[in-house]
């Protein structure tokens, strides 16, 4: 019995040391606390529109977290067709239900496609970031860009609103979520037939674009 007790203590100590090497969140998990929740609030780009279930970038991110032994549980609350107004209205209930440590906001593209005012998009993103922070979560904003046919001025202002919100609300930022996908050498090869939604080949690229910033936020917990 004494040998077994000492062995258990040794295994626990080794596990705790390994967790400490990854960061506070992992250490807390090793001591029996619940794994932190990463809440993704997005639109069709995150809701696996037109894709096989489990093949989207959010699911691939959860696999990466597990593979690197970063303790976190991912909740994908994305809805195809959603706008920043929709996300803003849904967020309070999601924060209350899941009590996330990190909130990833991937919204805004549908606002632009529908011609909604940029100041409304900016205000909604700001409100979401503030609500998430007030609930104790860290925020990651995924920026988006519009095709050239929307006009240079509009495209620049749309791109910059994400950076503005991130700066003013002290949120982490991925400047362009579809980097390497929409602006790659052969973008059509990475999109579904509608030429709007990335296909399965693009999903690992999207995950890799988000991963560095997301990992920092999860481990920092």
MIDOSE-1310 file (N, C-alpha, C; in nm, 2 decimals, decimal comma, always signed):
residues 221
xxxx	+0,08/-0,12/+0,00/+0,00/+0,00/+0,00/+0,09/+0,12/+0,00; +0,19/+0,12/+0,09/+0,28/+0,24/+0,09/+0,35/+0,26/-0,04; +0,40/+0,15/-0,11/+0,46/+0,16/-0,24/+0,37/+0,22/-0,34; +0,24/+0,17/-0,34/+0,14/+0,22/-0,43/+0,12/+0,37/-0,41
xxxx	+0,11/+0,41/-0,29/+0,08/+0,55/-0,26/+0,20/+0,64/-0,31; +0,32/+0,60/-0,28/+0,44/+0,67/-0,33/+0,44/+0,68/-0,48; +0,41/+0,57/-0,54/+0,41/+0,57/-0,69/+0,30/+0,66/-0,75; +0,18/+0,67/-0,68/+0,08/+0,76/-0,73/+0,12/+0,90/-0,71
xxxx	+0,19/+0,93/-0,60/+0,24/+1,07/-0,58/+0,34/+1,11/-0,68; +0,43/+1,01/-0,72/+0,53/+1,04/-0,81/+0,47/+1,07/-0,95; +0,37/+0,99/-0,99/+0,31/+1,01/-1,12/+0,24/+1,14/-1,12; +0,17/+1,18/-1,01/+0,10/+1,31/-1,01/+0,20/+1,42/-1,02
xxxx	+0,32/+1,41/-0,95/+0,42/+1,51/-0,95/+0,47/+1,53/-1,09; +0,50/+1,42/-1,16/+0,55/+1,43/-1,29/+0,45/+1,49/-1,39; +0,32/+1,46/-1,37/+0,22/+1,52/-1,45/+0,21/+1,66/-1,43; +0,22/+1,70/-1,30/+0,20/+1,84/-1,27/+0,32/+1,92/-1,32
xxxx	+0,44/+1,87/-1,32/+0,56/+1,94/-1,37/+0,54/+1,96/-1,52; +0,49/+1,85/-1,59/+0,47/+1,86/-1,74/+0,37/+1,97/-1,77; +0,26/+1,98/-1,68/+0,16/+2,08/-1,71/+0,21/+2,22/-1,68; +0,29/+2,23/-1,58/+0,35/+2,36/-1,55/+0,44/+2,41/-1,67
xxxx	+0,50/+2,32/-1,74/+0,58/+2,36/-1,85/+0,50/+2,42/-1,96; +0,37/+2,37/-1,97/+0,28/+2,43/-2,08/+0,22/+2,56/-2,04; +0,20/+2,58/-1,90/+0,14/+2,70/-1,86/+0,04/+2,69/-1,75; -0,01/+2,80/-1,70/-0,10/+2,80/-1,58/-0,23/+2,72/-1,61
xxxx	-0,29/+2,73/-1,73/-0,41/+2,65/-1,76/-0,39/+2,50/-1,75; -0,28/+2,45/-1,80/-0,25/+2,31/-1,79/-0,22/+2,27/-1,65; -0,16/+2,35/-1,57/-0,13/+2,32/-1,43/-0,26/+2,31/-1,35; -0,35/+2,40/-1,38/-0,48/+2,40/-1,31/-0,55/+2,27/-1,34
xxxx	-0,55/+2,23/-1,47/-0,62/+2,11/-1,52/-0,56/+1,99/-1,45; -0,43/+1,99/-1,43/-0,36/+1,87/-1,37/-0,40/+1,86/-1,23; -0,44/+1,97/-1,16/-0,48/+1,96/-1,02/-0,63/+1,94/-1,01; -0,70/+1,90/-1,11/-0,84/+1,86/-1,10/-0,94/+1,96/-1,14
xxxx	-0,90/+2,07/-1,19/-0,99/+2,17/-1,23/-1,04/+2,14/-1,38; -1,16/+2,19/-1,41/-1,21/+2,17/-1,54/-1,13/+2,24/-1,65; -1,12/+2,17/-1,76/-1,04/+2,23/-1,87/-1,11/+2,36/-1,92; -1,03/+2,46/-1,95/-1,09/+2,58/-2,00/-1,17/+2,56/-2,13
xxxx	-1,27/+2,64/-2,15/-1,35/+2,64/-2,27/-1,31/+2,74/-2,37; -1,29/+2,70/-2,49/-1,27/+2,80/-2,60/-1,40/+2,80/-2,68; -1,46/+2,92/-2,68/-1,59/+2,94/-2,74/-1,57/+3,01/-2,88; -1,62/+2,95/-2,99/-1,60/+3,00/-3,12/-1,74/+3,05/-3,16
xxxx	-1,75/+3,18/-3,19/-1,88/+3,24/-3,23/-1,85/+3,29/-3,37; -1,90/+3,22/-3,47/-1,87/+3,26/-3,61/-1,99/+3,24/-3,70; -1,96/+3,24/-3,83/-2,06/+3,22/-3,93/-2,03/+3,09/-4,01; -2,07/+3,08/-4,14/-2,05/+2,96/-4,21/-1,91/+2,92/-4,23
xxxx	-1,82/+3,01/-4,22/-1,67/+2,98/-4,23/-1,63/+2,89/-4,12; -1,70/+2,90/-4,01/-1,66/+2,82/-3,89/-1,77/+2,71/-3,86; -1,88/+2,71/-3,93/-1,99/+2,62/-3,90/-1,99/+2,49/-3,99; -1,88/+2,47/-4,06/-1,86/+2,35/-4,15/-1,96/+2,35/-4,26
xxxx	-2,00/+2,47/-4,31/-2,09/+2,47/-4,42/-2,04/+2,40/-4,55; -2,12/+2,30/-4,59/-2,08/+2,22/-4,71/-1,97/+2,12/-4,69; -1,93/+2,10/-4,56/-1,82/+2,01/-4,53/-1,87/+1,89/-4,46; -1,79/+1,79/-4,46/-1,81/+1,67/-4,38/-1,79/+1,71/-4,23
xxxx	-1,88/+1,66/-4,15/-1,88/+1,69/-4,00/-1,74/+1,65/-3,95; -1,68/+1,74/-3,87/-1,55/+1,71/-3,81/-1,43/+1,75/-3,89; -1,46/+1,80/-4,01/-1,34/+1,84/-4,10/-1,31/+1,99/-4,10; -1,39/+2,07/-4,04/-1,37/+2,21/-4,04/-1,26/+2,25/-3,95
xxxx	-1,22/+2,38/-3,96/-1,10/+2,43/-3,89/-1,12/+2,43/-3,74; -1,24/+2,44/-3,69/-1,26/+2,44/-3,55/-1,24/+2,30/-3,49; -1,29/+2,20/-3,56/-1,27/+2,06/-3,52/-1,12/+2,03/-3,53; -1,05/+2,07/-3,63/-0,91/+2,05/-3,65/-0,83/+2,12/-3,54
xxxx	-0,88/+2,23/-3,49/-0,81/+2,30/-3,38/-0,82/+2,23/-3,25; -0,94/+2,17/-3,23/-0,95/+2,09/-3,11/-0,86/+1,97/-3,11; -0,85/+1,91/-3,23/-0,76/+1,79/-3,24/-0,61/+1,84/-3,22; -0,58/+1,96/-3,26/-0,44/+2,01/-3,24/-0,42/+2,03/-3,09
xxxx	-0,51/+2,09/-3,02/-0,50/+2,11/-2,88/-0,48/+1,98/-2,81; -0,55/+1,88/-2,84/-0,54/+1,75/-2,78/-0,40/+1,69/-2,81; -0,36/+1,70/-2,94/-0,23/+1,65/-2,99/-0,11/+1,71/-2,92; -0,12/+1,84/-2,88/-0,02/+1,91/-2,82/-0,04/+1,91/-2,66
xxxx	-0,14/+1,83/-2,62/-0,17/+1,82/-2,48/-0,19/+1,95/-2,41; -0,26/+2,04/-2,48/-0,30/+2,17/-2,42/-0,45/+2,14/-2,38; -0,48/+2,14/-2,25/-0,61/+2,11/-2,21/-0,71/+2,22/-2,24; -0,81/+2,19/-2,32/-0,91/+2,29/-2,35/-1,02/+2,21/-2,42
xxxx	-1,14/+2,26/-2,39/-1,26/+2,21/-2,46/-1,32/+2,31/-2,55; -1,34/+2,28/-2,68/-1,38/+2,37/-2,78/-1,53/+2,36/-2,80; -1,60/+2,47/-2,79/-1,75/+2,48/-2,82/-1,77/+2,56/-2,94; -1,82/+2,50/-3,04/-1,84/+2,57/-3,17/-1,99/+2,62/-3,18
xxxx	-2,00/+2,75/-3,15/-2,14/+2,81/-3,15/-2,16/+2,89/-3,28; -2,10/+2,85/-3,39/-2,11/+2,92/-3,51/-2,24/+2,89/-3,59; -2,30/+2,98/-3,66/-2,42/+2,97/-3,73/-2,41/+3,02/-3,87; -2,43/+2,94/-3,97/-2,42/+2,98/-4,11/-2,51/+3,10/-4,14
xxxx	-2,46/+3,20/-4,20/-2,53/+3,32/-4,24/-2,54/+3,43/-4,13; -2,47/+3,40/-4,01/-2,48/+3,49/-3,90/-2,41/+3,62/-3,93; -2,45/+3,73/-3,87/-2,39/+3,86/-3,88/-2,34/+3,90/-3,74; -2,27/+4,01/-3,73/-2,23/+4,06/-3,60/-2,34/+4,09/-3,51
xxxx	-2,45/+4,14/-3,57/-2,57/+4,17/-3,49/-2,63/+4,04/-3,43; -2,63/+3,93/-3,51/-2,67/+3,80/-3,46/-2,58/+3,75/-3,35; -2,45/+3,76/-3,37/-2,35/+3,71/-3,27/-2,37/+3,79/-3,14; -2,39/+3,92/-3,16/-2,40/+4,01/-3,04/-2,52/+3,97/-2,95
xxxx	-2,63/+3,94/-3,02/-2,75/+3,90/-2,95/-2,74/+3,76/-2,89; -2,66/+3,67/-2,95/-2,65/+3,53/-2,89/-2,55/+3,52/-2,78; -2,45/+3,61/-2,78/-2,33/+3,60/-2,70/-2,36/+3,59/-2,55; -2,45/+3,68/-2,49/-2,47/+3,67/-2,35/-2,51/+3,54/-2,29
xxxx	-2,60/+3,47/-2,37/-2,65/+3,34/-2,32/-2,54/+3,24/-2,33; -2,46/+3,25/-2,44/-2,34/+3,16/-2,46/-2,24/+3,17/-2,35; -2,21/+3,30/-2,31/-2,12/+3,32/-2,20/-2,17/+3,26/-2,07; -2,29/+3,28/-2,04/-2,35/+3,23/-1,92/-2,35/+3,08/-1,92
xxxx	-2,38/+3,02/-2,03/-2,39/+2,87/-2,04/-2,25/+2,80/-2,03; -2,15/+2,86/-2,10/-2,02/+2,79/-2,12/-1,91/+2,84/-2,04; -1,93/+2,97/-1,99/-1,82/+3,03/-1,90/-1,68/+3,01/-1,96; -1,67/+3,06/-2,09/-1,54/+3,03/-2,16/-1,42/+3,11/-2,10
xxxx	-1,30/+3,05/-2,12/-1,18/+3,12/-2,09/-1,13/+3,21/-2,21; -1,17/+3,16/-2,33/-1,13/+3,23/-2,45/-1,25/+3,24/-2,54; -1,28/+3,35/-2,60/-1,38/+3,37/-2,70/-1,32/+3,41/-2,83; -1,35/+3,33/-2,94/-1,30/+3,36/-3,07/-1,42/+3,41/-3,15
xxxx	-1,40/+3,53/-3,20/-1,51/+3,60/-3,28/-1,47/+3,60/-3,42; -1,55/+3,52/-3,50/-1,53/+3,52/-3,65/-1,66/+3,56/-3,72; -1,68/+3,69/-3,72/-1,80/+3,75/-3,78/-1,76/+3,88/-3,85; -1,85/+3,92/-3,94/-1,83/+4,04/-4,01/-1,84/+4,03/-4,16
xxxx	-1,80/+3,91/-4,21/-1,81/+3,89/-4,36/-1,95/+3,91/-4,41; -2,05/+3,85/-4,34/-2,19/+3,86/-4,39/-2,24/+4,00/-4,38; -2,19/+4,08/-4,28/-2,23/+4,22/-4,28/-2,19/+4,29/-4,41; -2,07/+4,27/-4,45/-2,02/+4,33/-4,57/-2,09/+4,29/-4,69
xxxx	-2,12/+4,15/-4,70/-2,19/+4,10/-4,82/-2,33/+4,15/-4,83; -2,39/+4,19/-4,72/-2,52/+4,25/-4,71/-2,52/+4,40/-4,72; -2,41/+4,46/-4,73/-2,40/+4,60/-4,74/-2,44/+4,68/-4,61; -2,42/+4,62/-4,50/-2,45/+4,68/-4,37/-2,35/+4,79/-4,34
xxxx	-2,39/+4,89/-4,26/-2,29/+5,00/-4,23/-2,17/+4,95/-4,15; -2,05/+5,00/-4,19/-1,93/+4,96/-4,12/-1,93/+5,00/-3,98; -1,99/+5,11/-3,94/-1,99/+5,15/-3,80/-2,07/+5,06/-3,72; -2,18/+5,00/-3,78/-2,26/+4,90/-3,71/-2,18/+4,77/-3,68
xxxx	-2,10/+4,73/-3,78/-2,02/+4,61/-3,76/-1,92/+4,64/-3,65; -1,85/+4,75/-3,66/-1,75/+4,78/-3,56/-1,81/+4,79/-3,42; -1,93/+4,85/-3,41/-1,99/+4,86/-3,27/-2,03/+4,73/-3,22; -2,08/+4,64/-3,31/-2,12/+4,51/-3,26/-2,00/+4,43/-3,22
xxxx	-1,89/+4,43/-3,29/-1,77/+4,36/-3,25/-1,71/+4,42/-3,12; -1,72/+4,55/-3,10/-1,68/+4,61/-2,98/-1,76/+4,56/-2,86; -1,89/+4,56/-2,88/-1,98/+4,51/-2,77/-1,95/+4,37/-2,74; -1,93/+4,28/-2,84/-1,90/+4,14/-2,81/-1,77/+4,13/-2,73
xxxx	-1,67/+4,20/-2,77/-1,54/+4,19/-2,71/-1,55/+4,23/-2,56; -1,63/+4,34/-2,54/-1,64/+4,39/-2,40/-1,72/+4,29/-2,32; -1,83/+4,23/-2,37/-1,91/+4,14/-2,30/-1,82/+4,01/-2,26; -1,74/+3,97/-2,36/-1,66/+3,85/-2,33/-1,56/+3,88/-2,22
xxxx	-1,50/+4,00/-2,22/-1,40/+4,04/-2,12/-1,46/+4,06/-1,99; -1,58/+4,11/-1,98/-1,66/+4,13/-1,86/-1,69/+4,00/-1,79; -1,70/+3,89/-1,88/-1,73/+3,76/-1,83/-1,60/+3,69/-1,79; -1,49/+3,75/-1,80/-1,36/+3,69/-1,76/-1,29/+3,62/-1,87
xxxx	-1,33/+3,64/-2,00/-1,27/+3,56/-2,11/-1,17/+3,65/-2,18; -1,07/+3,59/-2,24/-0,98/+3,66/-2,33/-1,04/+3,65/-2,47; -1,01/+3,75/-2,56/-1,08/+3,76/-2,69/-0,98/+3,75/-2,80; -1,02/+3,67/-2,90/-0,94/+3,66/-3,03/-1,04/+3,70/-3,14
xxxx	-1,00/+3,80/-3,21/-1,08/+3,85/-3,32/-1,02/+3,80/-3,45; -1,10/+3,74/-3,54/-1,05/+3,69/-3,67/-1,09/+3,79/-3,78; -0,99/+3,86/-3,83/-1,02/+3,97/-3,93/-1,06/+3,91/-4,07; -1,12/+3,99/-4,15/-1,17/+3,95/-4,28/-1,14/+4,06/-4,38
xxxx	-1,13/+4,02/-4,51/-1,11/+4,12/-4,61/-1,21/+4,09/-4,72; -1,25/+4,20/-4,80/-1,34/+4,19/-4,91/-1,27/+4,18/-5,04; -1,33/+4,12/-5,14/-1,27/+4,11/-5,27/-1,26/+4,25/-5,33; -1,16/+4,27/-5,43/-1,14/+4,40/-5,49/-1,26/+4,47/-5,55
xxxx	-1,36/+4,39/-5,59/-1,47/+4,45/-5,66/-1,56/+4,53/-5,57; -1,53/+4,53/-5,44/-1,61/+4,61/-5,34/-1,55/+4,75/-5,33; -1,44/+4,77/-5,40/-1,38/+4,90/-5,40/-1,26/+4,92/-5,30; -1,16/+4,99/-5,34/-1,04/+5,00/-5,25/-1,07/+5,07/-5,12
xxxx	-1,15/+5,17/-5,12/-1,18/+5,25/-5,00/-1,26/+5,16/-4,90; -1,36/+5,10/-4,95/-1,44/+5,01/-4,87/-1,36/+4,90/-4,81; -1,28/+4,84/-4,90/-1,20/+4,72/-4,86/-1,10/+4,76/-4,75; -1,04/+4,88/-4,76/-0,95/+4,92/-4,66/-1,02/+4,95/-4,53
xxxx	-1,13/+5,02/-4,53/-1,20/+5,06/-4,41/-1,25/+4,93/-4,34; -1,30/+4,83/-4,42/-1,35/+4,71/-4,36/-1,24/+4,63/-4,29; -1,12/+4,62/-4,36/-1,01/+4,55/-4,30/-0,96/+4,62/-4,17; -0,96/+4,75/-4,17/-0,90/+4,83/-4,06/-1,00/+4,83/-3,94
xxxx	-1,13/+4,80/-3,96/-1,22/+4,80/-3,84/-1,18/+4,69/-3,74; -1,14/+4,58/-3,79/-1,10/+4,47/-3,71/-0,98/+4,51/-3,62; -0,88/+4,57/-3,69/-0,76/+4,61/-3,61/-0,79/+4,72/-3,51; -0,89/+4,81/-3,54/-0,93/+4,91/-3,45/-0,99/+4,85/-3,33
xxxx	-1,09/+4,76/-3,35/-1,15/+4,70/-3,23/-1,05/+4,62/-3,15; -0,96/+4,55/-3,21/-0,86/+4,47/-3,14/-0,78/+4,56/-3,05; -0,73/+4,67/-3,11/-0,65/+4,76/-3,04/-0,72/+4,83/-2,92; -0,84/+4,88/-2,95/-0,91/+4,95/-2,85/-0,96/+4,86/-2,73
xxxx	-0,99/+4,74/-2,77/-1,04/+4,64/-2,66/-0,93/+4,55/-2,61; -0,81/+4,57/-2,66/-0,69/+4,49/-2,61/-0,72/+4,34/-2,64; -0,77/+4,31/-2,75/-0,80/+4,17/-2,80/-0,69/+4,13/-2,89; -0,67/+3,99/-2,89/-0,57/+3,94/-2,99/-0,64/+3,94/-3,13
xxxx	-0,55/+3,94/-3,23/-0,61/+3,96/-3,36/-0,53/+3,87/-3,46; -0,61/+3,80/-3,55/-0,56/+3,74/-3,67/-0,60/+3,84/-3,78; -0,51/+3,91/-3,84/-0,55/+4,02/-3,94/-0,64/+3,97/-4,05; -0,61/+3,85/-4,11/-0,69/+3,80/-4,22/-0,70/+3,65/-4,20
xxxx	-0,82/+3,61/-4,17/-0,85/+3,47/-4,14/-0,83/+3,38/-4,26; -0,85/+3,43/-4,38/-0,84/+3,34/-4,50/-0,71/+3,37/-4,57; -0,61/+3,41/-4,50/-0,47/+3,43/-4,55/-0,42/+3,30/-4,61; -0,37/+3,30/-4,73/-0,32/+3,18/-4,80/-0,43/+3,10/-4,87
xxxx	-0,55/+3,13/-4,84/-0,67/+3,06/-4,90/-0,73/+3,15/-5,01; -0,78/+3,27/-4,97/-0,84/+3,36/-5,06/-0,74/+3,44/-5,14; -0,61/+3,45/-5,09/-0,51/+3,53/-5,16/-0,39/+3,44/-5,21; -0,42/+3,31/-5,22/-0,31/+3,22/-5,26/-0,29/+3,22/-5,41
xxxx	-0,20/+3,13/-5,45/-0,16/+3,12/-5,59/-0,28/+3,07/-5,67; -0,36/+2,98/-5,62/-0,47/+2,92/-5,69/-0,59/+2,91/-5,60; -0,65/+3,03/-5,57/-0,76/+3,03/-5,47/-0,88/+2,94/-5,50; -0,91/+2,93/-5,63/-1,03/+2,85/-5,67/-1,01/+2,71/-5,63
xxxx	-0,89/+2,66/-5,62/-0,87/+2,52/-5,58/-0,90/+2,50/-5,44; -0,92/+2,60/-5,36/-0,94/+2,59/-5,21/-1,08/+2,63/-5,18; -1,17/+2,65/-5,28/-1,31/+2,69/-5,25/-1,41/+2,59/-5,30; -1,52/+2,58/-5,24/-1,63/+2,50/-5,29/-1,69/+2,56/-5,42
xxxx	-1,78/+2,49/-5,48/-1,83/+2,54/-5,61/-1,89/+2,67/-5,61; -1,94/+2,72/-5,49/-2,00/+2,85/-5,48/-1,90/+2,96/-5,48; -1,77/+2,93/-5,47/-1,66/+3,02/-5,47/-1,66/+3,12/-5,35; -1,74/+3,08/-5,25/-1,75/+3,17/-5,13/-1,69/+3,09/-5,01
xxxx	-1,73/+2,96/-5,00/-1,69/+2,89/-4,88/-1,57/+2,80/-4,91; -1,47/+2,81/-4,82/-1,35/+2,72/-4,84/-1,38/+2,57/-4,83; -1,31/+2,49/-4,91/-1,34/+2,35/-4,91/-1,25/+2,28/-4,80; -1,26/+2,15/-4,80/-1,19/+2,07/-4,70/-1,04/+2,09/-4,70
xxxx	-0,98/+2,11/-4,82/-0,84/+2,13/-4,83/-0,79/+2,25/-4,76; -0,88/+2,35/-4,76/-0,84/+2,48/-4,70/-0,85/+2,48/-4,55; -0,92/+2,39/-4,49/-0,94/+2,39/-4,34/-0,82/+2,38/-4,26; -0,72/+2,29/-4,29/-0,60/+2,29/-4,21/-0,52/+2,43/-4,22
xxxx	-0,53/+2,49/-4,34/-0,46/+2,62/-4,35/-0,53/+2,73/-4,26; -0,66/+2,72/-4,26/-0,73/+2,82/-4,17/-0,70/+2,79/-4,02; -0,69/+2,66/-3,99/-0,65/+2,63/-3,85/-0,51/+2,68/-3,82; -0,42/+2,66/-3,91/-0,28/+2,70/-3,89/-0,27/+2,86/-3,88
xxxx	-0,36/+2,93/-3,95/-0,36/+3,07/-3,94/-0,40/+3,12/-3,80; -0,50/+3,05/-3,74/-0,55/+3,09/-3,61/-0,47/+3,04/-3,50; -0,40/+2,92/-3,52/-0,34/+2,85/-3,41/-0,24/+2,93/-3,32; -0,15/+3,00/-3,38/-0,05/+3,07/-3,29/-0,11/+3,16/-3,19
xxxx	-0,20/+3,25/-3,23/-0,27/+3,34/-3,14/-0,36/+3,27/-3,04; -0,43/+3,17/-3,09/-0,52/+3,10/-3,00/-0,44/+3,02/-2,89; -0,34/+2,95/-2,93/-0,26/+2,88/-2,83/-0,21/+2,97/-2,72; -0,16/+3,08/-2,76/-0,11/+3,18/-2,66/-0,21/+3,21/-2,56
xxxx	-0,34/+3,23/-2,60/-0,44/+3,27/-2,51/-0,49/+3,16/-2,42; -0,49/+3,04/-2,48/-0,53/+2,92/-2,40/-0,42/+2,89/-2,29; -0,30/+2,89/-2,33/-0,19/+2,86/-2,23/-0,18/+2,97/-2,13; -0,21/+3,09/-2,17/-0,19/+3,20/-2,07/-0,29/+3,19/-1,95
x	-0,39/+3,11/-1,97/-0,49/+3,10/-1,86/-0,44/+3,05/-1,73
